[in-house]
Amino acid sequence: MYAIEFEADIKGEFIRLPQFEKLKNRHVKVIVLTEESPEELQGEKAPAPPRRPAKVPPMHFKGDVIDTVPGSDWDLA
């Protein structure tokens, strides 16, 4: 088993993984630990507002996307 341990201050919803290239396209289990219990954390701040979906940039295609694959690749029979 291979493990990477690191500490981070979470400022947003994304965490940058060190040595990401070694983990790319692999199944991993992510465990988040904090020193405070959830009960202690609730007393510190007001509840966070509901989360919105991430903003995804629009996709743009240049040219004919279907034409980029040879016609023989479409013959599935």
PyMOL commands that place a pseudoatom at each C-alpha (Angstrom):
pseudoatom trace, name=CA, resn=MET, resi=1, chain=A, elem=C, hetatm=0, pos=[0.000, 0.000, 0.000]
pseudoatom trace, name=CA, resn=TYR, resi=2, chain=A, elem=C, hetatm=0, pos=[1.202, 3.509, -0.853]
pseudoatom trace, name=CA, resn=ALA, resi=3, chain=A, elem=C, hetatm=0, pos=[0.287, 6.548, 1.241]
pseudoatom trace, name=CA, resn=ILE, resi=4, chain=A, elem=C, hetatm=0, pos=[0.866, 10.290, 1.054]
pseudoatom trace, name=CA, resn=GLU, resi=5, chain=A, elem=C, hetatm=0, pos=[0.377, 12.253, 4.238]
pseudoatom trace, name=CA, resn=PHE, resi=6, chain=A, elem=C, hetatm=0, pos=[0.218, 16.037, 4.247]
pseudoatom trace, name=CA, resn=GLU, resi=7, chain=A, elem=C, hetatm=0, pos=[-1.397, 18.852, 6.180]
pseudoatom trace, name=CA, resn=ALA, resi=8, chain=A, elem=C, hetatm=0, pos=[-3.310, 21.726, 4.623]
pseudoatom trace, name=CA, resn=ASP, resi=9, chain=A, elem=C, hetatm=0, pos=[-5.269, 24.796, 5.656]
pseudoatom trace, name=CA, resn=ILE, resi=10, chain=A, elem=C, hetatm=0, pos=[-8.572, 24.497, 3.830]
pseudoatom trace, name=CA, resn=LYS, resi=11, chain=A, elem=C, hetatm=0, pos=[-9.554, 27.839, 2.312]
pseudoatom trace, name=CA, resn=GLY, resi=12, chain=A, elem=C, hetatm=0, pos=[-12.098, 26.584, -0.216]
pseudoatom trace, name=CA, resn=GLU, resi=13, chain=A, elem=C, hetatm=0, pos=[-13.758, 23.406, -1.421]
pseudoatom trace, name=CA, resn=PHE, resi=14, chain=A, elem=C, hetatm=0, pos=[-10.724, 22.105, -3.336]
pseudoatom trace, name=CA, resn=ILE, resi=15, chain=A, elem=C, hetatm=0, pos=[-7.529, 20.607, -1.904]
pseudoatom trace, name=CA, resn=ARG, resi=16, chain=A, elem=C, hetatm=0, pos=[-4.387, 20.381, -4.028]
pseudoatom trace, name=CA, resn=LEU, resi=17, chain=A, elem=C, hetatm=0, pos=[-2.838, 16.921, -3.770]
pseudoatom trace, name=CA, resn=PRO, resi=18, chain=A, elem=C, hetatm=0, pos=[0.938, 16.724, -3.613]
pseudoatom trace, name=CA, resn=GLN, resi=19, chain=A, elem=C, hetatm=0, pos=[2.443, 14.205, -6.045]
pseudoatom trace, name=CA, resn=PHE, resi=20, chain=A, elem=C, hetatm=0, pos=[-0.858, 14.093, -7.956]
pseudoatom trace, name=CA, resn=GLU, resi=21, chain=A, elem=C, hetatm=0, pos=[0.781, 12.437, -10.965]
pseudoatom trace, name=CA, resn=LYS, resi=22, chain=A, elem=C, hetatm=0, pos=[1.462, 9.265, -8.951]
pseudoatom trace, name=CA, resn=LEU, resi=23, chain=A, elem=C, hetatm=0, pos=[-2.242, 8.998, -8.050]
pseudoatom trace, name=CA, resn=LYS, resi=24, chain=A, elem=C, hetatm=0, pos=[-3.798, 9.928, -11.391]
pseudoatom trace, name=CA, resn=ASN, resi=25, chain=A, elem=C, hetatm=0, pos=[-6.185, 7.314, -12.840]
pseudoatom trace, name=CA, resn=ARG, resi=26, chain=A, elem=C, hetatm=0, pos=[-6.067, 5.216, -9.655]
pseudoatom trace, name=CA, resn=HIS, resi=27, chain=A, elem=C, hetatm=0, pos=[-8.687, 4.335, -7.062]
pseudoatom trace, name=CA, resn=VAL, resi=28, chain=A, elem=C, hetatm=0, pos=[-7.927, 6.076, -3.742]
pseudoatom trace, name=CA, resn=LYS, resi=29, chain=A, elem=C, hetatm=0, pos=[-9.578, 6.525, -0.364]
pseudoatom trace, name=CA, resn=VAL, resi=30, chain=A, elem=C, hetatm=0, pos=[-9.463, 10.042, 1.052]
pseudoatom trace, name=CA, resn=ILE, resi=31, chain=A, elem=C, hetatm=0, pos=[-9.600, 10.529, 4.824]
pseudoatom trace, name=CA, resn=VAL, resi=32, chain=A, elem=C, hetatm=0, pos=[-9.959, 14.010, 6.337]
pseudoatom trace, name=CA, resn=LEU, resi=33, chain=A, elem=C, hetatm=0, pos=[-8.950, 14.460, 9.971]
pseudoatom trace, name=CA, resn=THR, resi=34, chain=A, elem=C, hetatm=0, pos=[-9.253, 17.504, 12.214]
pseudoatom trace, name=CA, resn=GLU, resi=35, chain=A, elem=C, hetatm=0, pos=[-8.238, 17.988, 15.817]
pseudoatom trace, name=CA, resn=GLU, resi=36, chain=A, elem=C, hetatm=0, pos=[-11.624, 19.436, 16.834]
pseudoatom trace, name=CA, resn=SER, resi=37, chain=A, elem=C, hetatm=0, pos=[-14.789, 17.356, 17.052]
pseudoatom trace, name=CA, resn=PRO, resi=38, chain=A, elem=C, hetatm=0, pos=[-17.779, 18.343, 14.885]
pseudoatom trace, name=CA, resn=GLU, resi=39, chain=A, elem=C, hetatm=0, pos=[-19.574, 19.583, 18.025]
pseudoatom trace, name=CA, resn=GLU, resi=40, chain=A, elem=C, hetatm=0, pos=[-16.688, 21.951, 18.828]
pseudoatom trace, name=CA, resn=LEU, resi=41, chain=A, elem=C, hetatm=0, pos=[-16.630, 23.256, 15.270]
pseudoatom trace, name=CA, resn=GLN, resi=42, chain=A, elem=C, hetatm=0, pos=[-20.374, 24.027, 15.243]
pseudoatom trace, name=CA, resn=GLY, resi=43, chain=A, elem=C, hetatm=0, pos=[-20.063, 26.398, 18.188]
pseudoatom trace, name=CA, resn=GLU, resi=44, chain=A, elem=C, hetatm=0, pos=[-17.380, 28.542, 16.508]
pseudoatom trace, name=CA, resn=LYS, resi=45, chain=A, elem=C, hetatm=0, pos=[-19.224, 29.950, 13.481]
pseudoatom trace, name=CA, resn=ALA, resi=46, chain=A, elem=C, hetatm=0, pos=[-22.661, 30.394, 12.020]
pseudoatom trace, name=CA, resn=PRO, resi=47, chain=A, elem=C, hetatm=0, pos=[-23.666, 27.607, 9.626]
pseudoatom trace, name=CA, resn=ALA, resi=48, chain=A, elem=C, hetatm=0, pos=[-22.329, 27.974, 6.112]
pseudoatom trace, name=CA, resn=PRO, resi=49, chain=A, elem=C, hetatm=0, pos=[-24.771, 28.970, 3.368]
pseudoatom trace, name=CA, resn=PRO, resi=50, chain=A, elem=C, hetatm=0, pos=[-25.975, 26.164, 1.092]
pseudoatom trace, name=CA, resn=ARG, resi=51, chain=A, elem=C, hetatm=0, pos=[-23.435, 25.204, -1.549]
pseudoatom trace, name=CA, resn=ARG, resi=52, chain=A, elem=C, hetatm=0, pos=[-24.002, 25.910, -5.217]
pseudoatom trace, name=CA, resn=PRO, resi=53, chain=A, elem=C, hetatm=0, pos=[-22.749, 23.666, -8.014]
pseudoatom trace, name=CA, resn=ALA, resi=54, chain=A, elem=C, hetatm=0, pos=[-19.250, 24.435, -9.256]
pseudoatom trace, name=CA, resn=LYS, resi=55, chain=A, elem=C, hetatm=0, pos=[-19.015, 26.842, -12.175]
pseudoatom trace, name=CA, resn=VAL, resi=56, chain=A, elem=C, hetatm=0, pos=[-17.903, 24.963, -15.255]
pseudoatom trace, name=CA, resn=PRO, resi=57, chain=A, elem=C, hetatm=0, pos=[-16.588, 26.930, -18.215]
pseudoatom trace, name=CA, resn=PRO, resi=58, chain=A, elem=C, hetatm=0, pos=[-18.619, 26.555, -21.408]
pseudoatom trace, name=CA, resn=MET, resi=59, chain=A, elem=C, hetatm=0, pos=[-17.396, 24.057, -24.001]
pseudoatom trace, name=CA, resn=HIS, resi=60, chain=A, elem=C, hetatm=0, pos=[-16.657, 25.217, -27.527]
pseudoatom trace, name=CA, resn=PHE, resi=61, chain=A, elem=C, hetatm=0, pos=[-16.071, 22.917, -30.478]
pseudoatom trace, name=CA, resn=LYS, resi=62, chain=A, elem=C, hetatm=0, pos=[-14.107, 24.025, -33.510]
pseudoatom trace, name=CA, resn=GLY, resi=63, chain=A, elem=C, hetatm=0, pos=[-14.977, 22.419, -36.794]
pseudoatom trace, name=CA, resn=ASP, resi=64, chain=A, elem=C, hetatm=0, pos=[-16.982, 19.256, -37.372]
pseudoatom trace, name=CA, resn=VAL, resi=65, chain=A, elem=C, hetatm=0, pos=[-16.466, 16.999, -34.353]
pseudoatom trace, name=CA, resn=ILE, resi=66, chain=A, elem=C, hetatm=0, pos=[-18.000, 13.946, -36.059]
pseudoatom trace, name=CA, resn=ASP, resi=67, chain=A, elem=C, hetatm=0, pos=[-15.655, 14.324, -39.016]
pseudoatom trace, name=CA, resn=THR, resi=68, chain=A, elem=C, hetatm=0, pos=[-12.562, 13.808, -36.829]
pseudoatom trace, name=CA, resn=VAL, resi=69, chain=A, elem=C, hetatm=0, pos=[-13.081, 10.011, -36.694]
pseudoatom trace, name=CA, resn=PRO, resi=70, chain=A, elem=C, hetatm=0, pos=[-12.837, 7.788, -39.786]
pseudoatom trace, name=CA, resn=GLY, resi=71, chain=A, elem=C, hetatm=0, pos=[-16.188, 6.479, -41.020]
pseudoatom trace, name=CA, resn=SER, resi=72, chain=A, elem=C, hetatm=0, pos=[-15.057, 2.879, -40.495]
pseudoatom trace, name=CA, resn=ASP, resi=73, chain=A, elem=C, hetatm=0, pos=[-14.936, 3.492, -36.719]
pseudoatom trace, name=CA, resn=TRP, resi=74, chain=A, elem=C, hetatm=0, pos=[-18.701, 4.146, -36.736]
pseudoatom trace, name=CA, resn=ASP, resi=75, chain=A, elem=C, hetatm=0, pos=[-19.493, 0.667, -38.138]
pseudoatom trace, name=CA, resn=LEU, resi=76, chain=A, elem=C, hetatm=0, pos=[-20.358, -1.232, -34.958]
pseudoatom trace, name=CA, resn=ALA, resi=77, chain=A, elem=C, hetatm=0, pos=[-21.987, -4.252, -36.638]
for i in range(1, 77): cmd.bond("trace and resi %d" % i, "trace and resi %d" % (i + 1))
show_as sticks, trace
zoom trace
